[in-house]
Structures are given as C-alpha cells and as structure tokens.
Amino acid sequence: MARDDRSSDDRRSHSTNRLDIPRELRRTIAIRSAYDADAFGRLSERIARFLGTGKFLVYMTATIVFWVVWNIFAPESVRFDTYPFIFLTLALSLQASYAAPLILLAQNRQEARDRVQYERDRDIDTRTRADMEFLAREMASLRMAVGEVATRDFLRSELKSLLAELDRESPLGPR
C-alpha cells in the first residue's frame, strides 16, 4: 500500500469541496441586467401622480368617446372594434391592471418617506421638549436665585434703618 507523504493539511487545502474557500466564479450564459429599483419607483410615482389628475381623466374620456364614436359612425371598412367594444374593454383592463400596482408602489414609497419624516419629527420634538424642560428648570433656578437677591429698595430701607439705629445709639446724638 502506497503511503501518501503529504500531510493532512496539504490534502485538505487542495480539496475543491471545502466550505471555507470560495469557489471560482462561474461564467453564465445569461446576461444579468442592472435593475435600479429606485428609478423604477420614481417612474411609478410620476405615472401614479399623472393618473390622479384631471388631465388624465379628460384624456381618457376623450379617447374613449373618440373610440366609441369612431367605431359606431366610421365606415365599416375602417372600424377596428365593433359594438361590444371588446378591444376597448381589453385595453382598459390592461391599463387598470398596470395602474393598480404602480399606484400601490407609489403609495408604499410615500409611506416610507412619511415614516422617515415622522421619525425626524419625533426626534425634533424630543429635542425641543428636552430644551424646553431645561429652560424651565433654568428659569425656576433663576427665580429662586432672584428671590434670594436683595433688591435696591430693600437695601435702601435696610441702610436707612441701620443709619437711624446708629444715630440713636451714637454718643454724639442725631446728625
């Protein structure tokens, strides 16, 4: 039996099935495109904003009225969607099926922005409340300190009373 002179560490390092060593990158045939979710989200918000305007309603109404009028009163040879207007129904269903998820995506993005703004507002409110409490404590301490400070009128009255007392006790008599 042939003996392998390599140590067990050497044998393990050459193994391709080790979990602690990354595999070499494999080349794939399919090309992966870069997907920018934020750009798609911005586009969906623009579309959702447009769908919620009066301009969109006017355009949609004008398109549907033109479609119906054309397919009723145009010559038979140029009509493309006869009375049950199945193609119009399909087009409106397709538009609705794309509009709903785009509107939901725009709402989710707005909700995320609102959540961030709410967090900022809450932080600002917390800081403002702490500042107001600090100022209230400072004002209370100033009131207490001012309450202990002698006022000018108090000092005048005390000096007058001391002067009157000195005059009474003075051996020279009142001044």
Backbone torsions as a table, in degrees:
resi	resn	phi	psi	omega
1	MET	NA	127.0	-177.6
2	ALA	-78.5	137.5	-177.6
3	ARG	-99.2	135.8	178.1
4	ASP	-86.7	120.8	-176.8
5	ASP	-81.1	-13.0	179.8
6	ARG	-72.9	147.7	178.4
7	SER	-73.9	166.7	-178.7
8	SER	-67.4	-29.9	177.5
9	ASP	-65.4	-40.8	179.3
10	ASP	-63.7	-40.9	179.8
11	ARG	-65.0	-38.7	179.8
12	ARG	-69.0	-35.1	-177.3
13	SER	-71.5	-22.8	179.1
14	HIS	-89.8	-6.5	-179.6
15	SER	-72.4	138.0	-179.6
16	THR	-91.6	-5.2	-177.6
17	ASN	-98.9	15.7	-179.1
18	ARG	-74.7	143.1	-178.9
19	LEU	-86.2	-20.2	-177.4
20	ASP	-90.3	0.9	177.9
21	ILE	-116.6	124.6	-179.8
22	PRO	-66.3	145.4	177.3
23	ARG	-75.8	160.1	175.3
24	GLU	-70.3	147.3	179.6
25	LEU	-66.9	136.1	177.1
26	ARG	-96.3	141.8	176.3
27	ARG	-85.0	133.3	179.2
28	THR	-107.0	154.0	179.8
29	ILE	-77.4	-39.0	-178.2
30	ALA	-73.4	136.8	178.4
31	ILE	-90.5	125.3	179.0
32	ARG	-89.7	125.3	180.0
33	SER	-89.2	149.4	177.4
34	ALA	-76.4	131.9	-177.8
35	TYR	-116.0	118.5	178.8
36	ASP	-102.2	98.9	-176.5
37	ALA	-64.3	-33.7	-179.1
38	ASP	-67.7	-40.4	178.5
39	ALA	-64.7	-41.4	178.0
40	PHE	-65.1	-38.5	177.6
41	GLY	-63.6	-41.9	177.5
42	ARG	-62.9	-41.8	178.1
43	LEU	-62.9	-43.3	-180.0
44	SER	-64.4	-35.2	176.9
45	GLU	-66.4	-39.9	178.6
46	ARG	-63.3	-43.2	179.5
47	ILE	-64.9	-45.0	-179.0
48	ALA	-63.2	-38.3	177.3
49	ARG	-63.6	-40.7	179.0
50	PHE	-66.9	-38.9	-179.9
51	LEU	-64.5	-22.1	-178.8
52	GLY	-95.2	15.6	-178.4
53	THR	-104.8	162.0	174.7
54	GLY	-68.3	-31.2	179.2
55	LYS	-59.7	-42.5	178.5
56	PHE	-63.0	-42.9	-179.9
57	LEU	-63.0	-39.4	178.0
58	VAL	-65.8	-46.2	179.1
59	TYR	-60.8	-44.4	-177.8
60	MET	-66.1	-42.7	179.3
61	THR	-64.1	-44.2	179.3
62	ALA	-62.5	-41.4	179.3
63	THR	-62.8	-45.5	-178.3
64	ILE	-66.8	-42.1	178.9
65	VAL	-63.0	-45.6	178.2
66	PHE	-59.9	-45.3	-179.6
67	TRP	-56.9	-50.0	-176.5
68	VAL	-67.4	-46.1	-179.2
69	VAL	-62.5	-44.7	-179.9
70	TRP	-59.6	-47.1	-175.6
71	ASN	-77.6	-6.0	174.1
72	ILE	-100.3	-44.8	-170.8
73	PHE	-103.1	-10.1	179.5
74	ALA	-73.7	159.8	176.7
75	PRO	-58.9	148.4	-175.6
76	GLU	-54.6	-34.0	-174.6
77	SER	-73.0	-21.9	-177.7
78	VAL	-108.0	0.1	175.2
79	ARG	-71.5	139.6	-179.3
80	PHE	-118.3	-7.7	179.4
81	ASP	-150.3	100.6	-175.3
82	THR	-75.8	-178.3	-164.6
83	TYR	-38.3	-51.4	-176.5
84	PRO	-64.6	-7.9	177.2
85	PHE	49.9	51.6	-178.0
86	ILE	-67.2	-38.6	179.2
87	PHE	-66.1	-38.0	176.2
88	LEU	-63.5	-43.9	177.7
89	THR	-61.0	-42.7	177.9
90	LEU	-62.7	-43.8	-179.7
91	ALA	-63.6	-43.0	179.3
92	LEU	-67.8	-37.0	176.9
93	SER	-65.4	-41.8	178.3
94	LEU	-63.8	-44.0	178.3
95	GLN	-61.0	-43.4	179.9
96	ALA	-67.2	-37.5	-178.9
97	SER	-68.3	-26.5	175.1
98	TYR	-88.4	-32.4	-177.1
99	ALA	-68.2	-40.6	-176.5
100	ALA	-60.9	-51.0	178.4
101	PRO	-65.2	-34.1	177.8
102	LEU	-65.5	-39.7	177.8
103	ILE	-66.2	-41.7	178.0
104	LEU	-63.7	-41.0	177.5
105	LEU	-62.8	-42.9	178.2
106	ALA	-64.2	-39.1	177.7
107	GLN	-65.4	-40.0	178.2
108	ASN	-63.5	-41.7	178.1
109	ARG	-65.6	-40.0	178.2
110	GLN	-65.3	-39.4	178.2
111	GLU	-62.3	-40.4	178.0
112	ALA	-64.7	-42.1	177.3
113	ARG	-64.2	-41.0	178.5
114	ASP	-63.1	-38.5	179.6
115	ARG	-64.3	-42.8	177.8
116	VAL	-63.8	-43.9	178.9
117	GLN	-64.1	-38.2	177.7
118	TYR	-62.6	-42.9	178.0
119	GLU	-61.8	-43.6	178.0
120	ARG	-62.2	-45.8	179.6
121	ASP	-61.3	-39.6	179.4
122	ARG	-66.1	-40.2	177.3
123	ASP	-64.4	-43.5	178.6
124	ILE	-63.5	-41.7	178.6
125	ASP	-62.5	-42.3	179.0
126	THR	-62.7	-45.4	178.5
127	ARG	-64.7	-41.1	179.5
128	THR	-63.8	-42.3	179.0
129	ARG	-63.3	-42.0	178.3
130	ALA	-64.4	-40.9	177.9
131	ASP	-63.9	-41.6	179.6
132	MET	-65.3	-40.2	177.8
133	GLU	-64.9	-40.2	177.6
134	PHE	-62.5	-45.8	179.4
135	LEU	-64.9	-36.9	177.9
136	ALA	-64.5	-42.0	177.1
137	ARG	-63.8	-41.4	179.2
138	GLU	-63.5	-42.6	179.1
139	MET	-64.6	-40.1	178.0
140	ALA	-63.2	-42.5	179.2
141	SER	-67.0	-36.1	176.4
142	LEU	-65.8	-40.8	177.3
143	ARG	-61.6	-41.5	178.6
144	MET	-65.9	-40.8	179.5
145	ALA	-67.8	-40.9	178.9
146	VAL	-66.9	-34.0	178.0
147	GLY	-63.4	-28.8	-179.9
148	GLU	-89.5	-11.2	-178.4
149	VAL	-84.7	138.5	179.6
150	ALA	-78.0	133.9	178.7
151	THR	-85.7	168.5	-179.2
152	ARG	-63.0	-43.7	179.2
153	ASP	-64.2	-40.2	178.2
154	PHE	-62.9	-44.0	179.7
155	LEU	-63.9	-40.7	178.3
156	ARG	-61.7	-45.8	-179.7
157	SER	-64.3	-39.1	178.8
158	GLU	-66.5	-42.8	179.3
159	LEU	-64.7	-39.8	178.3
160	LYS	-63.6	-43.4	179.6
161	SER	-66.4	-37.8	177.2
162	LEU	-66.7	-41.3	179.0
163	LEU	-64.5	-40.7	177.7
164	ALA	-65.1	-39.4	178.8
165	GLU	-66.8	-40.8	178.4
166	LEU	-65.2	-37.7	179.4
167	ASP	-65.2	-37.8	179.6
168	ARG	-70.3	-36.6	-176.5
169	GLU	-88.9	-9.1	-176.3
170	SER	-70.1	136.3	178.6
171	PRO	-70.2	-18.3	-178.2
172	LEU	-84.2	-12.8	179.7
173	GLY	94.7	-178.9	-177.6
174	PRO	-68.3	150.3	-178.9
175	ARG	-84.5	NA	NA
